[in-house]
Amino acid sequence: MWKRLWTTRWWVLLLSSFLLVSVTAELVLRFGLELGDPMLYVKHPTIEYLPHPGRYARWGKHIFINRYGMRTREFSERKQDPSELRVLCIGDSILFAGAQTDQGELATHILEGVLTQRLKRPTLVANVSAGSWGPANLSAYIDAYGIFDADIVIVALNTQDPEDIPTFGELDADHPPSRPFSALGEALERRALPLLLARLASTGPAATPDPSQRQAHLVQSARALETIVNTARARGAAVAWVLHERQDELGVSAGPNAQWIAQTAERLHVPLVTTRSELEPALARGVAPYRDELHLTPDGQLYLAVALEHAVHAVLRATPQ
């Protein structure tokens, strides 16, 4: 009898401890790290996926996605004021900046304020972007939604983009389609487990690059970029590109993908601005504009905003007023 009573008490104590730890973890993760309410995505038949419209809060940062799937304030599809300057910036996670960057820290948000002040005219800078988008995704977005009366279309590319081709697979932990049951569930299922699987996968033999596959991806990306340029120009918009490189690509000669982007821009007669000219001096001064090898911190977004502004002025100088 005493043994049975002791066993029962032991299980009650164990269960109580488990519940206490779980509730504490849930509260810390939900209110301390603001997990449990990730930004959501929706699948799209041609674009692959889109950010789901709504307001989100993560790690003390705020994200707003408008009805067009843009990380931009709401606006009308067509201009209401003929004097308004519209700049459509389209790209991937470099432009989107992730949940680590507040809406007010985005390069596009900063650029809108700068252009409004310096040009003395109403200005909209729209941010069309999502993590892991490549040229084919960008082209598909413009085909589906248009360019929103933009005067200027800026394509923001990084050196991984030429080989980034849509797979149209199921949405994953980085692009969740629904809210998790709990903050603890998100931490385990959508954060810890993918990291563990990625770590296990990295211990295996590295895949051998397939030159023919890379060439096929480059052809597809070139076709998509040419479509973007031709569509924008046919609708009366000027086009410029901004090239962003990894941190380890700075300070040395441009790599093969950076050269490919530059050559493609030259072939299509598109002005090309690079973030290299802004980021290399920043790194030399001891600034840390990168939060990993590729993506930018909020400070890095300031330098990206400068590169985007250079791209705007490059096409404004070439456009008759």
Backbone bond lengths (Angstrom), bond angles and torsions (degrees), N, CA, C in turn:
res aa  C-N    CA-C-N  psi(-1)  N-CA   C-N-CA  omega(-1)  CA-C   N-CA-C  phi
1 M - - - 1.461 - - 1.517 111.68 -
2 W 1.369 114.96 -49.97 1.474 118.93 179.82 1.525 110.94 -62.00
3 K 1.316 115.05 -36.44 1.465 118.55 179.51 1.524 110.46 -65.48
4 R 1.361 115.85 -41.41 1.452 119.62 179.35 1.530 111.00 -65.69
5 L 1.340 115.97 -40.87 1.463 120.36 178.85 1.519 110.59 -63.49
6 W 1.333 116.15 -42.85 1.479 120.12 179.15 1.536 110.32 -63.31
7 T 1.322 116.68 -40.68 1.469 120.45 178.84 1.522 110.56 -63.28
8 T 1.333 116.61 -42.49 1.468 120.60 179.05 1.516 110.59 -62.11
9 R 1.342 116.41 -45.87 1.468 120.40 179.15 1.530 110.97 -62.24
10 W 1.319 115.56 -37.57 1.476 119.56 -179.40 1.515 110.00 -64.07
11 W 1.333 116.80 -42.62 1.460 120.20 178.89 1.526 111.74 -68.22
12 V 1.319 117.06 -38.48 1.474 120.37 176.66 1.524 110.06 -62.65
13 L 1.333 116.61 -43.59 1.462 120.67 179.09 1.523 110.73 -63.68
14 L 1.324 115.98 -42.54 1.458 120.57 179.94 1.526 110.90 -63.74
15 L 1.340 116.52 -44.99 1.462 120.63 179.78 1.520 111.16 -65.29
16 S 1.323 116.80 -41.43 1.465 120.85 178.96 1.526 111.07 -62.75
17 S 1.314 116.02 -41.87 1.468 120.43 178.67 1.519 110.86 -64.38
18 F 1.342 115.24 -41.51 1.474 119.68 178.91 1.520 110.81 -62.62
19 L 1.343 116.61 -44.50 1.455 120.44 179.65 1.523 111.16 -64.52
20 L 1.327 117.15 -41.07 1.459 121.07 179.83 1.521 111.07 -63.11
21 V 1.340 116.66 -45.01 1.467 120.86 179.23 1.526 110.20 -64.97
22 S 1.339 117.13 -41.91 1.463 120.86 -179.05 1.520 111.59 -64.26
23 V 1.341 116.81 -45.41 1.467 120.87 179.87 1.522 110.31 -64.61
24 T 1.324 116.73 -42.49 1.468 120.57 179.01 1.527 110.52 -62.56
25 A 1.340 116.10 -45.44 1.461 120.27 179.15 1.522 110.93 -61.94
26 E 1.339 116.32 -41.86 1.466 120.64 179.32 1.522 110.85 -60.94
27 L 1.333 117.08 -44.92 1.463 120.76 -178.98 1.527 111.30 -65.86
28 V 1.326 116.02 -42.73 1.468 119.64 179.86 1.524 110.72 -64.52
29 L 1.337 116.63 -45.55 1.460 120.64 -178.36 1.526 111.76 -68.27
30 R 1.337 117.27 -38.52 1.462 120.32 -176.52 1.525 112.05 -76.03
31 F 1.335 116.81 -45.79 1.462 119.33 -174.69 1.524 113.32 -98.68
32 G 1.329 116.70 -24.28 1.457 119.36 177.79 1.517 112.12 -84.93
33 L 1.358 116.88 -49.21 1.462 121.40 -178.44 1.522 112.67 -103.15
34 E 1.336 116.77 -4.85 1.465 122.63 179.21 1.536 112.15 57.68
35 L 1.329 115.93 39.74 1.457 120.37 170.29 1.530 108.40 -82.51
36 G 1.321 115.80 169.56 1.450 120.18 179.90 1.510 114.03 96.66
37 D 1.322 117.50 -11.02 1.467 121.40 179.23 1.527 109.01 -136.25
38 P 1.347 117.32 63.10 1.462 119.67 -177.15 1.519 111.66 -72.31
39 M 1.314 116.05 159.58 1.445 119.87 173.09 1.528 108.08 -68.42
40 L 1.324 116.02 135.59 1.461 120.63 -174.02 1.526 111.50 -101.52
41 Y 1.315 114.89 161.33 1.464 122.22 -179.88 1.525 109.51 -130.33
42 V 1.305 115.43 156.05 1.464 121.37 174.66 1.529 108.51 -124.93
43 K 1.315 115.59 143.15 1.463 119.99 177.45 1.523 109.56 -73.12
44 H 1.326 115.52 150.09 1.465 121.07 178.92 1.522 107.81 -136.50
45 P 1.326 117.46 137.65 1.471 119.38 -173.34 1.520 115.23 -66.11
46 T 1.337 118.23 -25.72 1.472 119.65 -179.40 1.525 112.86 -117.20
47 I 1.333 117.16 -31.26 1.471 120.11 -178.25 1.528 110.75 -82.90
48 E 1.289 118.43 -23.21 1.461 128.65 -176.29 1.528 109.95 98.37
49 Y 1.324 119.22 -59.66 1.458 122.56 175.39 1.523 109.12 -159.98
50 L 1.343 114.55 160.57 1.462 122.20 -179.17 1.525 109.56 -137.61
51 P 1.340 118.72 146.88 1.461 119.83 169.38 1.532 110.19 -60.69
52 H 1.316 116.35 137.79 1.462 121.32 -179.27 1.531 109.51 -81.33
53 P 1.330 118.42 131.09 1.468 120.34 -179.44 1.532 111.85 -56.90
54 G 1.335 115.40 142.16 1.462 119.97 178.07 1.509 111.70 152.25
55 R 1.327 114.76 178.60 1.464 122.31 176.42 1.520 108.49 -108.71
56 Y 1.321 116.81 136.59 1.452 122.14 -178.85 1.525 109.50 -135.12
57 A 1.327 115.81 151.27 1.467 121.69 176.40 1.523 108.33 -129.71
58 R 1.331 115.89 124.93 1.468 120.81 -179.19 1.520 109.03 -141.77
59 W 1.337 115.90 128.31 1.460 121.04 173.69 1.532 112.25 51.89
60 G 1.333 115.32 37.84 1.456 119.42 178.58 1.518 114.01 79.19
61 K 1.319 117.27 2.91 1.466 121.75 179.42 1.528 109.50 -107.03
62 H 1.325 116.02 154.24 1.451 120.92 -178.25 1.524 110.77 -118.00
63 I 1.315 114.79 137.28 1.463 122.20 -178.08 1.526 107.96 -125.47
64 F 1.327 116.15 135.40 1.459 120.64 174.76 1.523 108.88 -128.46
65 I 1.316 116.31 127.19 1.464 122.82 177.15 1.523 107.75 -114.18
66 N 1.333 117.23 122.29 1.462 119.52 -177.76 1.525 111.53 -82.10
67 R 1.326 116.33 -176.77 1.466 120.25 -172.85 1.523 113.28 -69.24
68 Y 1.335 117.30 -12.33 1.465 120.81 177.20 1.535 111.89 -96.24
69 G 1.345 116.95 9.02 1.460 120.22 -178.36 1.511 113.53 75.77
70 M 1.341 117.04 19.32 1.466 122.37 -178.91 1.530 110.35 -99.22
71 R 1.307 116.10 149.01 1.463 120.49 171.98 1.536 107.81 -86.65
72 T 1.336 114.59 67.57 1.459 123.05 -171.93 1.525 108.58 -151.36
73 R 1.322 116.61 153.93 1.460 120.84 175.47 1.531 109.52 -59.22
74 E 1.321 116.13 160.88 1.455 120.45 176.43 1.536 110.29 -67.42
75 F 1.338 115.93 144.11 1.457 120.67 176.86 1.519 108.46 -155.38
76 S 1.323 116.04 165.05 1.464 120.73 -179.79 1.520 110.10 -76.94
77 E 1.322 115.79 148.71 1.457 119.92 -178.49 1.528 111.71 -63.51
78 R 1.328 116.55 -34.16 1.463 121.80 178.83 1.527 109.47 -113.78
79 K 1.305 117.37 151.94 1.462 121.46 178.45 1.526 111.29 -61.85
80 Q 1.319 115.23 137.57 1.454 120.92 172.60 1.524 111.30 -98.70
81 D 1.337 116.23 -20.56 1.465 122.51 -179.07 1.530 107.53 -122.01
82 P 1.326 118.39 116.76 1.473 120.11 -177.52 1.524 113.97 -63.20
83 S 1.331 117.60 -18.78 1.469 119.96 179.54 1.528 112.58 -84.91
84 E 1.345 116.69 -6.32 1.461 120.49 -177.41 1.528 111.10 -68.51
85 L 1.320 115.89 137.51 1.463 122.00 172.65 1.517 107.81 -97.85
86 R 1.323 116.00 126.04 1.460 120.22 177.64 1.520 110.33 -115.08
87 V 1.330 114.17 127.58 1.462 121.51 178.48 1.522 107.33 -120.45
88 L 1.319 116.44 119.76 1.456 122.09 178.56 1.520 108.38 -101.56
89 C 1.340 116.24 109.98 1.467 121.41 177.21 1.521 107.85 -99.69
90 I 1.311 116.19 127.89 1.459 120.29 -175.41 1.531 109.32 -131.88
91 G 1.336 115.52 132.81 1.455 118.49 -175.98 1.516 112.39 -173.23
92 D 1.335 115.56 -154.24 1.463 120.67 -176.03 1.520 111.01 -116.54
93 S 1.326 117.39 -143.07 1.463 121.44 -174.71 1.528 113.25 -65.86
94 I 1.322 118.43 -21.93 1.462 120.23 177.33 1.524 109.24 -63.95
95 L 1.303 116.37 -43.39 1.457 122.38 179.50 1.528 110.82 -77.24
96 F 1.340 116.73 -39.69 1.462 120.67 -178.73 1.528 111.34 -67.57
97 A 1.330 116.15 -38.53 1.472 124.81 172.15 1.523 115.22 76.46
98 G 1.322 119.50 -10.54 1.453 120.97 173.53 1.517 114.08 78.08
99 A 1.331 114.50 175.49 1.459 120.98 -178.57 1.528 112.18 -70.73
100 Q 1.334 117.38 -12.09 1.465 120.52 178.29 1.524 112.16 -74.64
101 T 1.335 116.78 -9.19 1.460 121.56 -175.78 1.517 109.80 -119.50
102 D 1.317 116.21 126.42 1.460 121.70 178.72 1.526 110.03 -71.64
103 Q 1.332 115.11 155.86 1.465 120.00 179.61 1.529 111.93 -53.84
104 G 1.312 116.55 -40.58 1.458 120.61 -178.61 1.521 114.29 -73.23
105 E 1.351 117.08 -11.62 1.462 121.11 -179.94 1.521 112.76 -96.55
106 L 1.341 117.70 -3.01 1.456 121.17 -178.88 1.524 111.39 -65.03
107 A 1.323 116.27 143.67 1.465 120.42 176.88 1.524 111.21 -58.78
108 T 1.336 116.75 -38.62 1.459 120.06 -179.02 1.524 111.87 -67.57
109 H 1.327 116.86 -37.69 1.473 120.74 177.28 1.524 109.91 -65.49
110 I 1.330 115.87 -43.50 1.472 120.60 178.61 1.518 110.15 -62.72
111 L 1.335 116.25 -44.05 1.459 120.92 -178.59 1.520 111.29 -61.22
112 E 1.320 117.37 -39.85 1.470 120.42 -179.65 1.526 110.86 -59.17
113 G 1.318 117.07 -44.69 1.453 120.62 178.85 1.519 112.19 -65.34
114 V 1.335 116.42 -41.77 1.472 120.67 -179.10 1.524 111.02 -64.00
115 L 1.333 116.78 -46.94 1.467 120.27 -178.51 1.525 111.76 -66.23
116 T 1.330 117.08 -39.73 1.460 120.50 178.45 1.523 110.66 -59.17
117 Q 1.336 115.59 -42.17 1.462 120.34 -178.13 1.531 111.72 -73.05
118 R 1.311 116.82 -44.63 1.465 119.67 -173.47 1.523 113.22 -78.63
119 L 1.321 116.87 -34.55 1.464 119.46 -178.29 1.526 112.45 -90.45
120 K 1.353 116.15 -10.22 1.469 120.97 178.60 1.537 111.49 55.89
121 R 1.319 115.40 45.05 1.459 120.30 177.17 1.517 108.68 -151.48
122 P 1.335 118.23 152.71 1.462 119.25 178.41 1.532 110.50 -61.12
123 T 1.315 115.45 135.62 1.466 120.13 -174.84 1.520 110.67 -135.87
124 L 1.305 116.00 138.13 1.459 122.93 171.95 1.517 107.72 -120.42
125 V 1.333 116.73 128.50 1.458 121.66 171.82 1.523 107.12 -116.82
126 A 1.318 116.62 110.37 1.467 122.25 -176.60 1.527 110.03 -94.96
127 N 1.323 115.48 138.76 1.462 122.21 -177.14 1.526 109.67 -111.84
128 V 1.329 115.95 100.29 1.469 122.34 177.16 1.524 107.37 -101.98
129 S 1.319 117.53 105.93 1.463 118.95 -174.74 1.518 110.73 -162.81
130 A 1.319 115.08 163.18 1.462 122.35 173.78 1.518 107.68 -165.53
131 G 1.320 115.92 153.65 1.453 120.14 179.45 1.514 112.48 -60.86
132 S 1.326 116.81 136.24 1.467 124.68 176.49 1.523 114.02 68.53
133 W 1.305 117.81 18.39 1.460 119.69 169.05 1.520 109.18 -75.32
134 G 1.323 115.81 144.15 1.452 122.22 173.18 1.517 109.40 -120.77
135 P 1.330 118.27 -176.47 1.463 121.19 -179.37 1.522 114.26 -52.80
136 A 1.333 118.16 -37.50 1.466 120.26 -179.56 1.524 111.20 -65.35
137 N 1.344 117.85 -37.73 1.459 121.10 176.39 1.529 110.94 -64.53
138 L 1.334 115.49 -42.59 1.466 120.57 -178.61 1.524 110.68 -63.85
139 S 1.310 115.81 -44.35 1.465 120.40 179.23 1.525 110.74 -63.00
140 A 1.339 116.76 -40.80 1.457 120.71 179.97 1.527 111.24 -65.70
141 Y 1.334 117.03 -35.85 1.467 119.63 177.92 1.529 110.38 -63.40
142 I 1.319 117.05 -47.55 1.464 120.09 -179.34 1.526 110.64 -64.45
143 D 1.318 116.74 -35.98 1.459 119.79 177.89 1.527 110.70 -64.58
144 A 1.333 116.70 -35.65 1.468 121.08 -177.28 1.526 112.82 -82.37
145 Y 1.336 117.05 -36.69 1.469 120.39 -171.52 1.526 114.38 -114.89
146 G 1.328 117.66 -17.70 1.455 119.29 -176.46 1.516 112.28 86.23
147 I 1.341 116.20 -164.78 1.472 119.85 -177.40 1.529 111.89 -116.29
148 F 1.331 117.76 8.89 1.466 121.96 171.31 1.535 113.23 58.24
149 D 1.304 116.93 41.81 1.467 120.99 178.36 1.532 112.88 63.25
150 A 1.321 117.51 24.63 1.467 120.32 -176.26 1.527 111.05 -66.70
151 D 1.329 114.74 141.54 1.461 121.15 172.42 1.525 110.37 -85.29
152 I 1.337 114.96 -30.97 1.466 121.43 -178.14 1.524 108.43 -135.16
153 V 1.317 116.20 135.26 1.467 121.71 173.02 1.522 107.35 -116.09
154 I 1.333 115.79 121.33 1.469 121.27 178.12 1.521 108.40 -111.09
155 V 1.311 116.26 122.08 1.464 121.98 177.20 1.523 107.72 -97.99
156 A 1.329 116.64 116.08 1.464 121.57 179.21 1.527 108.33 -95.15
157 L 1.321 116.05 118.23 1.463 121.81 -176.06 1.520 110.02 -121.08
158 N 1.331 116.40 147.24 1.458 119.37 167.71 1.519 108.60 -118.91
159 T 1.297 116.64 172.82 1.464 120.14 -170.26 1.529 113.43 -73.05
160 Q 1.320 119.04 -5.86 1.465 120.91 174.25 1.526 111.59 -90.21
161 D 1.330 116.65 -16.98 1.464 120.55 -171.88 1.528 115.58 -64.15
162 P 1.332 120.23 -37.41 1.468 117.73 -178.09 1.524 114.34 -57.22
163 E 1.332 117.14 -25.04 1.462 120.63 -178.92 1.534 112.50 -106.72
164 D 1.329 116.58 9.73 1.466 121.10 -179.18 1.527 109.41 -92.81
165 I 1.309 116.42 103.27 1.462 123.07 -175.29 1.524 109.35 -113.90
166 P 1.339 118.86 136.43 1.470 120.51 179.13 1.524 112.21 -59.39
167 T 1.329 115.42 141.73 1.464 120.61 178.62 1.527 111.99 -109.20
168 F 1.354 116.90 -19.70 1.468 122.69 -178.99 1.527 111.81 55.63
169 G 1.344 115.26 34.89 1.461 119.90 174.78 1.513 111.05 -82.42
170 E 1.329 115.85 -173.65 1.458 120.82 178.53 1.525 109.63 -70.94
171 L 1.322 116.31 148.62 1.459 120.80 176.63 1.525 109.28 -64.55
172 D 1.348 115.89 145.29 1.455 120.29 -172.80 1.523 111.29 -119.90
173 A 1.338 115.30 -167.10 1.468 120.57 -177.75 1.521 112.35 -62.86
174 D 1.317 117.26 -27.67 1.462 120.42 178.07 1.520 112.11 -81.35
175 H 1.323 116.49 -15.51 1.466 121.86 -179.99 1.535 108.62 -136.31
176 P 1.337 117.80 66.15 1.467 120.04 -173.89 1.531 112.23 -68.73
177 P 1.333 117.62 137.27 1.467 120.63 179.24 1.520 113.59 -86.88
178 S 1.346 118.03 -13.39 1.460 121.19 -176.71 1.522 109.97 -148.88
179 R 1.333 115.22 159.86 1.458 119.85 178.92 1.523 110.28 -71.88
180 P 1.314 118.27 142.73 1.463 120.22 177.02 1.527 110.54 -71.88
181 F 1.317 115.64 162.76 1.463 120.58 179.77 1.523 111.27 -63.80
182 S 1.331 115.74 -34.47 1.467 120.12 -177.90 1.513 109.27 -153.38
183 A 1.339 115.85 166.17 1.466 120.53 176.07 1.523 110.36 -66.00
184 L 1.344 116.66 -37.97 1.465 120.67 178.45 1.517 110.39 -65.06
185 G 1.331 116.10 -40.26 1.463 119.75 177.87 1.508 111.82 -62.11
186 E 1.344 116.66 -39.84 1.466 119.35 177.87 1.520 110.89 -64.65
187 A 1.341 116.13 -43.47 1.461 120.14 -178.89 1.521 111.70 -59.67
188 L 1.338 116.21 -40.12 1.458 120.01 -177.56 1.528 112.26 -80.70
189 E 1.349 115.42 -51.99 1.463 119.57 -172.45 1.518 112.76 -77.76
190 R 1.334 117.57 -39.91 1.457 120.51 -171.83 1.525 113.66 -103.40
191 R 1.329 117.53 -7.53 1.460 119.95 178.90 1.524 111.77 -120.57
192 A 1.323 116.88 -62.15 1.465 120.09 -175.48 1.523 112.21 -65.12
193 L 1.340 116.77 -46.48 1.465 119.65 -177.38 1.531 112.47 -63.61
194 P 1.351 120.04 -48.24 1.471 118.89 177.19 1.525 112.97 -59.61
195 L 1.341 117.26 -37.28 1.462 119.81 178.36 1.527 110.82 -64.97
196 L 1.336 116.17 -40.48 1.461 120.19 178.79 1.526 110.58 -64.90
197 L 1.328 116.99 -44.88 1.464 120.68 179.72 1.525 111.03 -64.13
198 A 1.345 116.52 -38.82 1.466 120.03 178.19 1.527 110.42 -65.63
199 R 1.336 116.20 -38.57 1.468 119.67 178.64 1.523 110.65 -65.35
200 L 1.327 116.65 -41.84 1.465 119.71 178.94 1.523 111.23 -65.97
201 A 1.336 115.70 -38.74 1.461 119.23 179.92 1.519 111.23 -66.70
202 S 1.338 116.17 -33.12 1.469 119.52 -177.17 1.519 112.05 -71.94
203 T 1.337 117.34 -15.77 1.462 119.61 179.54 1.524 112.15 -81.82
204 G 1.337 116.56 -12.37 1.460 120.55 179.36 1.511 111.08 -81.52
205 P 1.326 117.38 175.09 1.467 120.43 178.89 1.520 111.32 -65.61
206 A 1.327 116.20 139.75 1.461 121.12 -179.68 1.528 109.94 -69.49
207 A 1.329 114.67 141.73 1.463 119.53 179.08 1.524 110.12 -69.82
208 T 1.310 115.72 139.51 1.460 120.83 178.94 1.529 109.71 -80.98
209 P 1.340 117.30 124.46 1.468 118.71 -179.68 1.524 111.56 -59.19
210 D 1.306 116.09 140.45 1.457 122.50 179.60 1.526 107.89 -102.79
211 P 1.346 118.54 106.86 1.470 120.67 -176.74 1.530 112.62 -58.20
212 S 1.338 118.09 -36.95 1.454 119.74 -178.61 1.524 111.04 -68.75
213 Q 1.338 117.02 -36.27 1.462 120.38 178.03 1.524 110.38 -67.76
214 R 1.335 116.26 -41.78 1.467 119.48 178.30 1.515 110.04 -60.05
215 Q 1.311 117.09 -43.01 1.458 120.67 -179.50 1.522 110.71 -64.04
216 A 1.322 117.29 -38.94 1.468 120.73 177.99 1.522 110.81 -64.06
217 H 1.333 116.42 -39.50 1.468 120.49 177.78 1.524 111.23 -65.54
218 L 1.327 116.48 -39.98 1.463 119.99 179.03 1.528 111.16 -64.15
219 V 1.310 116.43 -39.33 1.467 120.31 178.51 1.522 110.14 -63.76
220 Q 1.341 116.62 -44.25 1.461 120.62 -179.74 1.534 110.44 -64.70
221 S 1.328 117.06 -41.81 1.465 120.70 -179.76 1.523 111.43 -67.56
222 A 1.331 116.87 -39.17 1.467 120.39 178.26 1.525 110.36 -62.64
223 R 1.312 116.17 -41.32 1.462 120.41 179.35 1.528 110.24 -63.88
224 A 1.335 116.95 -41.57 1.460 121.17 -179.72 1.528 111.22 -65.78
225 L 1.325 117.40 -43.30 1.461 120.85 179.83 1.529 111.16 -65.08
226 E 1.322 116.35 -39.73 1.459 119.87 177.83 1.530 110.65 -64.21
227 T 1.321 116.82 -37.68 1.464 120.60 177.78 1.527 110.80 -64.19
228 I 1.331 116.74 -42.94 1.462 120.39 177.71 1.522 110.80 -58.81
229 V 1.327 116.28 -48.05 1.468 121.22 -178.02 1.532 110.20 -62.62
230 N 1.308 116.75 -47.53 1.474 120.12 -177.94 1.526 111.72 -65.27
231 T 1.328 117.09 -40.62 1.467 120.46 179.27 1.519 111.03 -64.60
232 A 1.335 116.65 -45.94 1.465 120.34 -179.60 1.523 110.82 -61.51
233 R 1.320 116.62 -45.79 1.463 120.02 -178.66 1.523 111.31 -66.48
234 A 1.332 117.09 -37.83 1.462 120.03 179.15 1.520 111.63 -64.15
235 R 1.325 116.59 -24.85 1.465 120.65 179.71 1.530 112.34 -99.59
236 G 1.317 116.14 14.82 1.453 120.88 172.02 1.511 116.18 88.16
237 A 1.321 118.59 11.36 1.462 121.61 -178.99 1.525 111.31 -100.73
238 A 1.326 115.34 144.74 1.463 120.93 170.46 1.529 108.63 -83.69
239 V 1.334 116.17 155.51 1.461 120.51 -175.20 1.520 110.29 -128.12
240 A 1.340 115.22 140.00 1.465 121.50 171.79 1.528 107.88 -142.17
241 W 1.320 116.40 155.96 1.456 121.41 176.64 1.518 109.52 -118.10
242 V 1.333 115.07 148.35 1.465 121.87 172.37 1.520 107.28 -120.95
243 L 1.320 116.15 125.65 1.463 122.28 -179.23 1.526 109.81 -103.27
244 H 1.339 115.74 127.67 1.463 122.13 177.49 1.525 108.53 -117.06
245 E 1.336 116.06 133.54 1.459 121.22 -178.32 1.523 111.43 -113.23
246 R 1.341 115.99 158.72 1.456 121.37 175.16 1.523 110.01 -65.46
247 Q 1.319 114.91 159.32 1.462 119.60 -178.90 1.524 111.61 -60.91
248 D 1.355 116.60 -37.65 1.462 118.74 -178.00 1.532 112.70 -77.01
249 E 1.345 117.30 -5.37 1.461 120.75 177.10 1.527 112.16 -92.55
250 L 1.335 116.41 -10.31 1.459 119.76 179.32 1.526 110.08 -79.77
251 G 1.322 115.50 153.26 1.460 120.26 177.81 1.512 114.27 79.51
252 V 1.330 117.55 0.41 1.469 121.94 177.71 1.524 107.57 -132.52
253 S 1.313 115.39 175.14 1.463 119.42 178.89 1.528 110.50 -64.17
254 A 1.321 116.02 150.57 1.466 121.33 -179.19 1.529 110.18 -59.03
255 G 1.325 115.98 138.09 1.451 121.76 179.34 1.522 111.75 -76.91
256 P 1.336 117.28 177.52 1.474 120.75 -175.36 1.533 113.80 -60.93
257 N 1.329 118.12 -39.14 1.464 118.99 -179.53 1.524 111.62 -72.71
258 A 1.323 117.30 -36.08 1.468 120.34 175.97 1.526 109.78 -64.50
259 Q 1.325 116.62 -40.73 1.466 120.35 177.41 1.525 110.70 -64.79
260 W 1.330 116.16 -39.36 1.464 120.23 178.96 1.528 110.76 -62.21
261 I 1.326 117.12 -43.66 1.466 121.43 178.97 1.526 110.21 -62.90
262 A 1.330 116.70 -43.81 1.462 120.58 179.78 1.528 111.02 -63.33
263 Q 1.327 116.68 -42.63 1.467 120.63 179.97 1.532 111.35 -66.63
264 T 1.331 116.35 -38.34 1.464 120.14 178.69 1.525 110.81 -66.94
265 A 1.329 116.30 -40.72 1.470 120.34 177.07 1.521 110.61 -61.96
266 E 1.323 116.59 -42.14 1.468 120.27 179.46 1.537 110.56 -64.71
267 R 1.322 116.16 -41.35 1.467 119.71 -179.56 1.526 111.32 -63.53
268 L 1.331 116.36 -35.17 1.465 121.24 -178.44 1.528 112.71 -91.96
269 H 1.344 115.79 2.43 1.474 122.12 179.55 1.530 111.43 58.73
270 V 1.339 114.78 46.47 1.465 121.65 179.80 1.526 108.87 -109.38
271 P 1.338 118.69 127.85 1.473 119.87 174.28 1.525 110.49 -60.40
272 L 1.328 115.97 136.87 1.466 120.93 -178.63 1.526 109.58 -122.40
273 V 1.319 115.61 124.34 1.466 122.88 175.90 1.520 107.41 -114.09
274 T 1.318 118.19 141.92 1.460 120.53 178.84 1.529 110.43 -115.15
275 T 1.327 115.68 150.40 1.465 120.03 174.17 1.525 110.89 -77.90
276 R 1.325 117.32 -11.44 1.465 121.82 -178.85 1.531 111.39 -54.89
277 S 1.349 115.62 -42.81 1.468 119.35 -176.53 1.523 112.24 -66.17
278 E 1.338 117.45 -20.81 1.464 121.28 177.28 1.529 111.72 -94.30
279 L 1.333 116.81 -38.61 1.459 120.93 -171.93 1.525 113.21 -81.03
280 E 1.328 117.98 -35.19 1.467 119.41 179.91 1.530 111.60 -61.12
281 P 1.352 120.22 -47.91 1.472 119.15 176.26 1.529 112.78 -63.20
282 A 1.336 116.95 -35.09 1.467 120.08 179.19 1.530 110.63 -63.34
283 L 1.329 116.39 -44.96 1.460 120.05 177.94 1.521 111.24 -63.49
284 A 1.327 116.70 -37.91 1.470 120.74 178.72 1.530 111.66 -64.36
285 R 1.343 116.25 -29.16 1.477 120.69 178.83 1.523 111.89 -84.53
286 G 1.317 117.99 -0.84 1.454 121.19 179.73 1.512 114.49 89.87
287 V 1.336 117.49 8.01 1.462 121.46 176.11 1.530 108.29 -74.97
288 A 1.322 116.81 148.91 1.469 121.32 178.72 1.527 109.36 -113.52
289 P 1.345 118.54 83.32 1.459 120.14 -177.41 1.534 114.33 -80.25
290 Y 1.339 117.20 -13.52 1.464 120.85 -179.47 1.532 110.02 -100.17
291 R 1.353 116.48 139.49 1.465 119.83 171.90 1.520 111.76 -98.34
292 D 1.317 116.92 -13.95 1.466 123.35 168.82 1.525 105.55 -150.73
293 E 1.302 117.92 -161.92 1.459 119.14 -175.97 1.523 112.90 -66.88
294 L 1.334 117.64 -21.27 1.460 120.35 -174.22 1.523 114.03 -123.47
295 H 1.325 117.32 -43.40 1.465 120.92 -170.46 1.523 111.91 -85.01
296 L 1.323 114.58 159.30 1.458 121.11 -171.52 1.524 112.68 -104.72
297 T 1.318 115.24 146.97 1.457 122.19 171.27 1.531 108.55 -77.13
298 P 1.335 118.04 173.20 1.471 118.62 172.41 1.531 112.80 -55.17
299 D 1.334 117.49 -36.98 1.471 119.45 174.56 1.524 110.67 -63.05
300 G 1.337 115.97 -39.87 1.460 119.63 177.85 1.516 112.42 -64.04
301 Q 1.338 116.71 -32.29 1.455 119.89 177.40 1.534 111.64 -62.74
302 L 1.323 117.00 -30.05 1.470 120.47 176.08 1.529 110.16 -62.38
303 Y 1.335 116.67 -42.12 1.462 120.48 179.68 1.530 111.05 -70.69
304 L 1.334 116.16 -35.23 1.459 119.43 175.11 1.526 109.93 -63.85
305 A 1.330 117.58 -38.96 1.461 121.26 178.24 1.526 110.72 -61.07
306 V 1.323 117.06 -38.02 1.469 120.77 177.92 1.527 110.09 -64.22
307 A 1.346 116.91 -43.70 1.470 120.43 179.09 1.526 110.62 -63.56
308 L 1.329 117.25 -41.23 1.465 120.65 177.60 1.528 111.01 -63.29
309 E 1.328 116.15 -39.12 1.475 119.31 178.22 1.527 110.59 -64.90
310 H 1.328 117.26 -40.71 1.472 120.31 176.46 1.533 109.90 -58.87
311 A 1.335 116.79 -39.83 1.463 120.47 179.44 1.526 110.82 -64.94
312 V 1.330 116.88 -40.92 1.465 121.05 177.84 1.516 110.48 -60.76
313 H 1.324 116.91 -48.19 1.465 120.40 -178.09 1.528 111.68 -68.10
314 A 1.339 116.66 -30.07 1.468 119.69 178.08 1.515 110.81 -61.56
315 V 1.338 117.21 -40.64 1.462 119.04 -179.91 1.525 111.73 -83.03
316 L 1.324 118.29 -29.71 1.458 119.73 177.00 1.527 111.48 -65.29
317 R 1.339 114.98 -38.00 1.480 118.68 178.81 1.523 110.96 -66.22
318 A 1.326 115.97 -31.26 1.475 120.03 -176.78 1.520 112.38 -89.50
319 T 1.356 117.12 -6.29 1.454 120.77 -176.93 1.532 110.21 -103.19
320 P 1.331 118.32 126.07 1.462 119.92 176.85 1.520 110.76 -59.97
321 Q 1.320 117.28 132.89 1.470 121.77 -179.29 1.523 110.14 -93.77
